């Protein structure tokens, strides 16, 4: 299985966005999601896991993390 961190390491470099945007996306992931869900296998992460992780963030941070 692949963890969310492993998936992120594969996908972020392939995004068709500017380098600055890529760094912003990666930073939001690292700060807001990685520590809660990053070491879980993709198949083990539920919708509820994401909701719980995101609900702990301020509305603005939640929005930026989902971009």
N, C-alpha and C positions, 0 to 999 in steps of 0.2 A: 504494500500500500504506500501511498504518497501522503506526506503530511502537508498541512496548509502552508507551512514555511517553505517546504520544497517546491510546492506549486508556485508560490509567490516568487521564489528565486528564478523559476523558469519563465513565468509570464511577464513580469515587470519589464525585462529587457526587450520584449517583443511588442510592447504597446506603441502604437503610431501616434505619439504625442511628443511635445518638445521635451528636452532633457529636464528643464525646470519643472514641468508638470509631472514627469516621471518621478523626480525626486520628491515632490510634494505628495504624490500618491503613496510612494514607498514610506515616506516619513509618517503619514497618517496610519498606514498599516502597522508599522513598527511600534508606534507609540500606543495605538488604541486597540489593536487586535492580536498582534503576535503573542503577547504574554498570556493572554487568555486561551487562545485557540490554536496557536501556531504549531504546537507539537502534537496535535491530534491528527489522526488519519482523516483524510477528506470524507470517507464513508461514515465516519463516526460523528461528524459535526451536523447537528440538527438545526433546523430553522430556529428553534427555541434557544439554542446556544448563541446564535448570532443576535437574536433579539435581546437576550440578557446582557450580552457584551455591549451592545449599542445603547441600551437603556441606561447604562451607567455613565454615559457621556452627556455633556451639555447639548442642547439642540443644535447649536452651530457646529460643534465638533462632530456630532453624529452625521450631520449633512455632509461635511467635508470628508469624513471617512468613507462615506458611501459613494462619493464621486469617483 
